[in-house]
Amino acid sequence: MTVGLNAFLLVSGLLFAIGFFGVLLRRNTLVIYMCLELMLNAVNLALVAFARYHDSLDGAIFVFFSITVAAAEVAVGLAIAVALYRKRQTILVQELAAMKD
């Protein structure tokens, strides 16, 4: 039994929707950041599924570079979150929006 392209795209769409609604509905900066990463992984899953469906390595190679850039993004994003927490003692988006000092 093989899993078809539709199943991969359905899972990818569900992951992207969960991440999208998480970004819209959450107030915690770290949770929003994790939801953005979930959306990125959903796109990567779709790219790999299309690459496998077309018997090509183009999508898989693009995903490899995308994951590499995402690893650097995680390091920078978490460093920014830690710096904001040290300065403001909070990671709620509403309180970080008014950064006047």
DALINHU-V81162 format. One record per pair of residues at least 12 apart in sequence whose ideal C-beta (glycine too) atoms are under 6 Angstrom apart, sorted by the first residue. I is the first residue (numbers start at 1). J is the second residue. Records with the same first field share a line. If there is no record, write none. Layout:
BEGIN
I: J + J
END
This chain:
BEGIN
5: 49 + 53
8: 49
12: 42 + 45 + 46
15: 38 + 42
16: 39 + 42
19: 35 + 38 + 39
22: 35
23: 35
27: 92 + 93
29: 81 + 91 + 93
33: 77
40: 70
44: 63 + 66
47: 59 + 62 + 63
48: 60 + 63
END
